[in-house]
Structure formats: structure tokens, C-alpha cells
Amino acid sequence: MKIDKTEGPEGVTLIVSGDVDMESSPKLRDEIKKCLKAKPGKIRLRLHDVPYIDSSGVAVLIEGMRWCKKKGADYSLVAISDNVKAVLDLSKLYGVFTVEAD
């Protein structure tokens, strides 16, 4: 998994590519935490290039949402891949997240 970061006046976008699984999800968790400490306005996770996400990855998405809520920061998933959407649908979590087209 690779994570690129872009910063703007409203907040940070983490551009995630590759599988988000048990091995790589701690890296995503750490990046979300760093963003919240540095600039807690808005965090967007762009998941267009994520072909696979497992339960540990979904857990990180949920944790990120909870942390942002506690800090009063906006949190959204952006341009999610079909596979990520399928996993969120299957786990009945799709409606829990704010999802943006791009």
C-alpha cells in the first residue's frame, strides 16, 4: 500500500493505493492520526486505487471517523473503488460514512 498526501486550505487528502489489509492498515491508521494532530480541519481518504480491503482496513476507516468526530473534524471517503464499496455494502457500513464522488 502507498499513501500520498495533499494539503489544502480545508484540510488533508490521503490518496491510498494498493491493498489495505492486516499488514498495511497500521500505516493508514498512523497517517490518519498524524493528520489529526497536524491539521484537524478535514480529512479525506481517496480510495479509488484500492483493489482490496479487509476487516482490519475497514476497522481503520471506522476509527478514523470516530477520531475526527471527537476532534470536530470532517471525515469523508472519496472516489472509492467498486471493491471497497462492495465490502462496505456487505458489512452494512456504506451509509455510515460520508462518501464523495471526487
CNS distance restraints for C-alpha pairs under 8 A (distance, minus, plus):
assign (resid   1 and name CA) (resid  16 and name CA) 7.06 0.50 0.50
assign (resid   1 and name CA) (resid  17 and name CA) 5.64 0.50 0.50
assign (resid   1 and name CA) (resid  18 and name CA) 4.33 0.50 0.50
assign (resid   1 and name CA) (resid  19 and name CA) 5.56 0.50 0.50
assign (resid   1 and name CA) (resid  20 and name CA) 6.50 0.50 0.50
assign (resid   1 and name CA) (resid  24 and name CA) 6.22 0.50 0.50
assign (resid   2 and name CA) (resid  16 and name CA) 5.85 0.50 0.50
assign (resid   2 and name CA) (resid  17 and name CA) 5.24 0.50 0.50
assign (resid   2 and name CA) (resid  18 and name CA) 6.34 0.50 0.50
assign (resid   3 and name CA) (resid  14 and name CA) 6.30 0.50 0.50
assign (resid   3 and name CA) (resid  15 and name CA) 5.47 0.50 0.50
assign (resid   3 and name CA) (resid  16 and name CA) 4.65 0.50 0.50
assign (resid   3 and name CA) (resid  17 and name CA) 6.49 0.50 0.50
assign (resid   3 and name CA) (resid  28 and name CA) 7.61 0.50 0.50
assign (resid   4 and name CA) (resid  14 and name CA) 5.78 0.50 0.50
assign (resid   4 and name CA) (resid  15 and name CA) 4.97 0.50 0.50
assign (resid   4 and name CA) (resid  16 and name CA) 6.63 0.50 0.50
assign (resid   5 and name CA) (resid  12 and name CA) 6.89 0.50 0.50
assign (resid   5 and name CA) (resid  13 and name CA) 5.73 0.50 0.50
assign (resid   5 and name CA) (resid  14 and name CA) 4.68 0.50 0.50
assign (resid   5 and name CA) (resid  15 and name CA) 6.03 0.50 0.50
assign (resid   6 and name CA) (resid  12 and name CA) 5.81 0.50 0.50
assign (resid   6 and name CA) (resid  13 and name CA) 5.27 0.50 0.50
assign (resid   6 and name CA) (resid  14 and name CA) 6.66 0.50 0.50
assign (resid   6 and name CA) (resid  15 and name CA) 7.85 0.50 0.50
assign (resid   7 and name CA) (resid  11 and name CA) 5.88 0.50 0.50
assign (resid   7 and name CA) (resid  12 and name CA) 4.52 0.50 0.50
assign (resid   7 and name CA) (resid  13 and name CA) 6.38 0.50 0.50
assign (resid   8 and name CA) (resid  12 and name CA) 6.25 0.50 0.50
assign (resid  10 and name CA) (resid  41 and name CA) 6.07 0.50 0.50
assign (resid  10 and name CA) (resid  42 and name CA) 6.06 0.50 0.50
assign (resid  11 and name CA) (resid  39 and name CA) 6.40 0.50 0.50
assign (resid  11 and name CA) (resid  40 and name CA) 7.01 0.50 0.50
assign (resid  11 and name CA) (resid  41 and name CA) 5.14 0.50 0.50
assign (resid  11 and name CA) (resid  42 and name CA) 4.45 0.50 0.50
assign (resid  11 and name CA) (resid  43 and name CA) 5.93 0.50 0.50
assign (resid  11 and name CA) (resid  44 and name CA) 7.97 0.50 0.50
assign (resid  12 and name CA) (resid  35 and name CA) 7.01 0.50 0.50
assign (resid  12 and name CA) (resid  39 and name CA) 7.47 0.50 0.50
assign (resid  12 and name CA) (resid  41 and name CA) 7.98 0.50 0.50
assign (resid  12 and name CA) (resid  42 and name CA) 6.19 0.50 0.50
assign (resid  12 and name CA) (resid  43 and name CA) 5.06 0.50 0.50
assign (resid  12 and name CA) (resid  44 and name CA) 6.27 0.50 0.50
assign (resid  13 and name CA) (resid  43 and name CA) 5.85 0.50 0.50
assign (resid  13 and name CA) (resid  44 and name CA) 4.55 0.50 0.50
assign (resid  13 and name CA) (resid  45 and name CA) 5.76 0.50 0.50
assign (resid  13 and name CA) (resid  46 and name CA) 6.83 0.50 0.50
assign (resid  14 and name CA) (resid  43 and name CA) 7.54 0.50 0.50
assign (resid  14 and name CA) (resid  44 and name CA) 6.17 0.50 0.50
assign (resid  14 and name CA) (resid  45 and name CA) 4.90 0.50 0.50
assign (resid  14 and name CA) (resid  46 and name CA) 6.03 0.50 0.50
assign (resid  15 and name CA) (resid  45 and name CA) 6.12 0.50 0.50
assign (resid  15 and name CA) (resid  46 and name CA) 4.74 0.50 0.50
assign (resid  15 and name CA) (resid  47 and name CA) 6.65 0.50 0.50
assign (resid  16 and name CA) (resid  45 and name CA) 7.04 0.50 0.50
assign (resid  16 and name CA) (resid  46 and name CA) 5.96 0.50 0.50
assign (resid  16 and name CA) (resid  47 and name CA) 5.50 0.50 0.50
assign (resid  16 and name CA) (resid  48 and name CA) 7.66 0.50 0.50
assign (resid  16 and name CA) (resid  49 and name CA) 6.64 0.50 0.50
assign (resid  16 and name CA) (resid  50 and name CA) 6.70 0.50 0.50
assign (resid  17 and name CA) (resid  47 and name CA) 6.85 0.50 0.50
assign (resid  17 and name CA) (resid  48 and name CA) 7.43 0.50 0.50
assign (resid  17 and name CA) (resid  49 and name CA) 4.61 0.50 0.50
assign (resid  17 and name CA) (resid  50 and name CA) 5.05 0.50 0.50
assign (resid  18 and name CA) (resid  49 and name CA) 6.30 0.50 0.50
assign (resid  18 and name CA) (resid  50 and name CA) 4.92 0.50 0.50
assign (resid  18 and name CA) (resid  51 and name CA) 6.30 0.50 0.50
assign (resid  18 and name CA) (resid  52 and name CA) 7.32 0.50 0.50
assign (resid  19 and name CA) (resid  24 and name CA) 7.46 0.50 0.50
assign (resid  19 and name CA) (resid  50 and name CA) 5.64 0.50 0.50
assign (resid  19 and name CA) (resid  51 and name CA) 5.97 0.50 0.50
assign (resid  19 and name CA) (resid  52 and name CA) 4.82 0.50 0.50
assign (resid  19 and name CA) (resid  53 and name CA) 5.94 0.50 0.50
assign (resid  20 and name CA) (resid  24 and name CA) 5.61 0.50 0.50
assign (resid  20 and name CA) (resid  25 and name CA) 5.50 0.50 0.50
assign (resid  20 and name CA) (resid  50 and name CA) 7.06 0.50 0.50
assign (resid  20 and name CA) (resid  52 and name CA) 6.22 0.50 0.50
assign (resid  20 and name CA) (resid  53 and name CA) 4.70 0.50 0.50
assign (resid  20 and name CA) (resid  54 and name CA) 6.62 0.50 0.50
assign (resid  20 and name CA) (resid  56 and name CA) 7.90 0.50 0.50
assign (resid  20 and name CA) (resid  57 and name CA) 5.33 0.50 0.50
assign (resid  21 and name CA) (resid  25 and name CA) 5.47 0.50 0.50
assign (resid  21 and name CA) (resid  52 and name CA) 7.56 0.50 0.50
assign (resid  21 and name CA) (resid  53 and name CA) 5.67 0.50 0.50
assign (resid  21 and name CA) (resid  54 and name CA) 5.19 0.50 0.50
assign (resid  21 and name CA) (resid  55 and name CA) 7.47 0.50 0.50
assign (resid  21 and name CA) (resid  56 and name CA) 6.01 0.50 0.50
assign (resid  21 and name CA) (resid  57 and name CA) 5.49 0.50 0.50
assign (resid  22 and name CA) (resid  26 and name CA) 7.58 0.50 0.50
assign (resid  22 and name CA) (resid  54 and name CA) 7.26 0.50 0.50
assign (resid  22 and name CA) (resid  55 and name CA) 8.00 0.50 0.50
assign (resid  22 and name CA) (resid  56 and name CA) 5.48 0.50 0.50
assign (resid  22 and name CA) (resid  57 and name CA) 7.00 0.50 0.50
assign (resid  24 and name CA) (resid  28 and name CA) 6.98 0.50 0.50
assign (resid  25 and name CA) (resid  29 and name CA) 6.21 0.50 0.50
assign (resid  25 and name CA) (resid  56 and name CA) 6.41 0.50 0.50
assign (resid  25 and name CA) (resid  57 and name CA) 5.29 0.50 0.50
assign (resid  25 and name CA) (resid  60 and name CA) 6.75 0.50 0.50
assign (resid  26 and name CA) (resid  30 and name CA) 6.17 0.50 0.50
assign (resid  26 and name CA) (resid  60 and name CA) 7.93 0.50 0.50
assign (resid  27 and name CA) (resid  31 and name CA) 6.30 0.50 0.50
assign (resid  28 and name CA) (resid  32 and name CA) 6.26 0.50 0.50
assign (resid  28 and name CA) (resid  60 and name CA) 7.33 0.50 0.50
assign (resid  29 and name CA) (resid  33 and name CA) 6.33 0.50 0.50
assign (resid  29 and name CA) (resid  60 and name CA) 5.83 0.50 0.50
assign (resid  29 and name CA) (resid  64 and name CA) 7.36 0.50 0.50
assign (resid  30 and name CA) (resid  34 and name CA) 6.19 0.50 0.50
assign (resid  31 and name CA) (resid  35 and name CA) 6.22 0.50 0.50
assign (resid  32 and name CA) (resid  36 and name CA) 6.31 0.50 0.50
assign (resid  32 and name CA) (resid  43 and name CA) 7.81 0.50 0.50
assign (resid  32 and name CA) (resid  64 and name CA) 6.43 0.50 0.50
assign (resid  33 and name CA) (resid  37 and name CA) 6.36 0.50 0.50
assign (resid  33 and name CA) (resid  64 and name CA) 7.79 0.50 0.50
assign (resid  34 and name CA) (resid  38 and name CA) 6.17 0.50 0.50
assign (resid  35 and name CA) (resid  39 and name CA) 5.72 0.50 0.50
assign (resid  35 and name CA) (resid  40 and name CA) 6.59 0.50 0.50
assign (resid  35 and name CA) (resid  43 and name CA) 7.38 0.50 0.50
assign (resid  36 and name CA) (resid  40 and name CA) 4.46 0.50 0.50
assign (resid  36 and name CA) (resid  41 and name CA) 7.97 0.50 0.50
assign (resid  36 and name CA) (resid  43 and name CA) 7.81 0.50 0.50
assign (resid  36 and name CA) (resid  68 and name CA) 7.28 0.50 0.50
assign (resid  36 and name CA) (resid  71 and name CA) 7.88 0.50 0.50
assign (resid  40 and name CA) (resid  68 and name CA) 7.58 0.50 0.50
assign (resid  40 and name CA) (resid  71 and name CA) 7.05 0.50 0.50
assign (resid  40 and name CA) (resid  72 and name CA) 7.82 0.50 0.50
assign (resid  40 and name CA) (resid  73 and name CA) 5.57 0.50 0.50
assign (resid  41 and name CA) (resid  72 and name CA) 7.80 0.50 0.50
assign (resid  41 and name CA) (resid  73 and name CA) 5.01 0.50 0.50
assign (resid  41 and name CA) (resid  74 and name CA) 6.49 0.50 0.50
assign (resid  42 and name CA) (resid  73 and name CA) 5.27 0.50 0.50
assign (resid  42 and name CA) (resid  74 and name CA) 4.48 0.50 0.50
assign (resid  42 and name CA) (resid  75 and name CA) 5.85 0.50 0.50
assign (resid  43 and name CA) (resid  68 and name CA) 7.90 0.50 0.50
assign (resid  43 and name CA) (resid  73 and name CA) 7.29 0.50 0.50
assign (resid  43 and name CA) (resid  74 and name CA) 6.18 0.50 0.50
assign (resid  43 and name CA) (resid  75 and name CA) 4.91 0.50 0.50
assign (resid  43 and name CA) (resid  76 and name CA) 6.59 0.50 0.50
assign (resid  44 and name CA) (resid  75 and name CA) 5.73 0.50 0.50
assign (resid  44 and name CA) (resid  76 and name CA) 4.87 0.50 0.50
assign (resid  44 and name CA) (resid  77 and name CA) 5.72 0.50 0.50
assign (resid  44 and name CA) (resid  78 and name CA) 6.48 0.50 0.50
assign (resid  45 and name CA) (resid  75 and name CA) 8.00 0.50 0.50
assign (resid  45 and name CA) (resid  76 and name CA) 6.34 0.50 0.50
assign (resid  45 and name CA) (resid  77 and name CA) 4.84 0.50 0.50
assign (resid  45 and name CA) (resid  78 and name CA) 5.76 0.50 0.50
assign (resid  46 and name CA) (resid  77 and name CA) 5.99 0.50 0.50
assign (resid  46 and name CA) (resid  78 and name CA) 4.49 0.50 0.50
assign (resid  46 and name CA) (resid  79 and name CA) 5.83 0.50 0.50
assign (resid  46 and name CA) (resid  80 and name CA) 6.55 0.50 0.50
assign (resid  46 and name CA) (resid 102 and name CA) 7.93 0.50 0.50
assign (resid  47 and name CA) (resid  77 and name CA) 6.98 0.50 0.50
assign (resid  47 and name CA) (resid  78 and name CA) 6.25 0.50 0.50
assign (resid  47 and name CA) (resid  79 and name CA) 5.96 0.50 0.50
assign (resid  47 and name CA) (resid  80 and name CA) 4.49 0.50 0.50
assign (resid  47 and name CA) (resid  81 and name CA) 6.06 0.50 0.50
assign (resid  47 and name CA) (resid  84 and name CA) 7.66 0.50 0.50
assign (resid  48 and name CA) (resid  78 and name CA) 7.44 0.50 0.50
assign (resid  48 and name CA) (resid  79 and name CA) 5.07 0.50 0.50
assign (resid  48 and name CA) (resid  80 and name CA) 4.56 0.50 0.50
assign (resid  48 and name CA) (resid  81 and name CA) 4.48 0.50 0.50
assign (resid  49 and name CA) (resid  80 and name CA) 7.81 0.50 0.50
assign (resid  49 and name CA) (resid  81 and name CA) 6.43 0.50 0.50
assign (resid  50 and name CA) (resid  80 and name CA) 7.72 0.50 0.50
assign (resid  50 and name CA) (resid  81 and name CA) 6.20 0.50 0.50
assign (resid  50 and name CA) (resid  83 and name CA) 7.65 0.50 0.50
assign (resid  50 and name CA) (resid  84 and name CA) 7.04 0.50 0.50
assign (resid  51 and name CA) (resid  81 and name CA) 6.89 0.50 0.50
assign (resid  51 and name CA) (resid  83 and name CA) 5.99 0.50 0.50
assign (resid  51 and name CA) (resid  84 and name CA) 7.23 0.50 0.50
assign (resid  52 and name CA) (resid  83 and name CA) 6.34 0.50 0.50
assign (resid  52 and name CA) (resid  84 and name CA) 6.71 0.50 0.50
assign (resid  53 and name CA) (resid  57 and name CA) 5.62 0.50 0.50
assign (resid  53 and name CA) (resid  58 and name CA) 6.93 0.50 0.50
assign (resid  53 and name CA) (resid  83 and name CA) 7.74 0.50 0.50
assign (resid  53 and name CA) (resid  84 and name CA) 6.26 0.50 0.50
assign (resid  53 and name CA) (resid  87 and name CA) 7.43 0.50 0.50
assign (resid  54 and name CA) (resid  58 and name CA) 6.39 0.50 0.50
assign (resid  54 and name CA) (resid  87 and name CA) 8.00 0.50 0.50
assign (resid  55 and name CA) (resid  59 and name CA) 6.05 0.50 0.50
assign (resid  56 and name CA) (resid  60 and name CA) 6.40 0.50 0.50
assign (resid  57 and name CA) (resid  61 and name CA) 6.44 0.50 0.50
assign (resid  58 and name CA) (resid  62 and name CA) 6.34 0.50 0.50
assign (resid  58 and name CA) (resid  88 and name CA) 7.83 0.50 0.50
assign (resid  59 and name CA) (resid  63 and name CA) 6.11 0.50 0.50
assign (resid  60 and name CA) (resid  64 and name CA) 6.02 0.50 0.50
assign (resid  61 and name CA) (resid  65 and name CA) 6.35 0.50 0.50
assign (resid  62 and name CA) (resid  66 and name CA) 6.29 0.50 0.50
assign (resid  63 and name CA) (resid  67 and name CA) 6.10 0.50 0.50
assign (resid  64 and name CA) (resid  68 and name CA) 6.12 0.50 0.50
assign (resid  64 and name CA) (resid  75 and name CA) 7.70 0.50 0.50
assign (resid  65 and name CA) (resid  69 and name CA) 6.18 0.50 0.50
assign (resid  65 and name CA) (resid  75 and name CA) 5.96 0.50 0.50
assign (resid  65 and name CA) (resid  76 and name CA) 7.97 0.50 0.50
assign (resid  65 and name CA) (resid  97 and name CA) 7.79 0.50 0.50
assign (resid  66 and name CA) (resid  70 and name CA) 6.31 0.50 0.50
assign (resid  67 and name CA) (resid  71 and name CA) 6.33 0.50 0.50
assign (resid  68 and name CA) (resid  72 and name CA) 5.91 0.50 0.50
assign (resid  68 and name CA) (resid  73 and name CA) 4.72 0.50 0.50
assign (resid  68 and name CA) (resid  74 and name CA) 6.31 0.50 0.50
assign (resid  68 and name CA) (resid  75 and name CA) 6.29 0.50 0.50
assign (resid  69 and name CA) (resid  73 and name CA) 5.95 0.50 0.50
assign (resid  69 and name CA) (resid  74 and name CA) 7.20 0.50 0.50
assign (resid  69 and name CA) (resid  75 and name CA) 7.93 0.50 0.50
assign (resid  75 and name CA) (resid  98 and name CA) 7.09 0.50 0.50
assign (resid  76 and name CA) (resid  97 and name CA) 6.55 0.50 0.50
assign (resid  76 and name CA) (resid  98 and name CA) 4.85 0.50 0.50
assign (resid  76 and name CA) (resid  99 and name CA) 5.66 0.50 0.50
assign (resid  76 and name CA) (resid 100 and name CA) 6.88 0.50 0.50
assign (resid  77 and name CA) (resid  97 and name CA) 7.01 0.50 0.50
assign (resid  77 and name CA) (resid  98 and name CA) 6.24 0.50 0.50
assign (resid  77 and name CA) (resid  99 and name CA) 4.80 0.50 0.50
assign (resid  77 and name CA) (resid 100 and name CA) 6.18 0.50 0.50
assign (resid  78 and name CA) (resid  99 and name CA) 5.73 0.50 0.50
assign (resid  78 and name CA) (resid 100 and name CA) 4.67 0.50 0.50
assign (resid  78 and name CA) (resid 101 and name CA) 5.81 0.50 0.50
assign (resid  78 and name CA) (resid 102 and name CA) 5.44 0.50 0.50
assign (resid  79 and name CA) (resid  99 and name CA) 7.60 0.50 0.50
assign (resid  79 and name CA) (resid 100 and name CA) 6.23 0.50 0.50
assign (resid  79 and name CA) (resid 101 and name CA) 4.87 0.50 0.50
assign (resid  79 and name CA) (resid 102 and name CA) 4.99 0.50 0.50
assign (resid  80 and name CA) (resid  84 and name CA) 6.18 0.50 0.50
assign (resid  80 and name CA) (resid  85 and name CA) 6.43 0.50 0.50
assign (resid  80 and name CA) (resid  99 and name CA) 7.84 0.50 0.50
assign (resid  80 and name CA) (resid 101 and name CA) 7.81 0.50 0.50
assign (resid  81 and name CA) (resid  85 and name CA) 6.25 0.50 0.50
assign (resid  82 and name CA) (resid  86 and name CA) 6.09 0.50 0.50
assign (resid  83 and name CA) (resid  87 and name CA) 6.35 0.50 0.50
assign (resid  84 and name CA) (resid  88 and name CA) 6.23 0.50 0.50
assign (resid  85 and name CA) (resid  89 and name CA) 5.97 0.50 0.50
assign (resid  85 and name CA) (resid  94 and name CA) 6.91 0.50 0.50
assign (resid  86 and name CA) (resid  90 and name CA) 6.00 0.50 0.50
assign (resid  87 and name CA) (resid  91 and name CA) 6.14 0.50 0.50
assign (resid  88 and name CA) (resid  92 and name CA) 5.98 0.50 0.50
assign (resid  88 and name CA) (resid  93 and name CA) 4.94 0.50 0.50
assign (resid  88 and name CA) (resid  94 and name CA) 4.75 0.50 0.50
assign (resid  89 and name CA) (resid  93 and name CA) 6.05 0.50 0.50
assign (resid  89 and name CA) (resid  94 and name CA) 5.22 0.50 0.50
assign (resid  93 and name CA) (resid  97 and name CA) 7.12 0.50 0.50
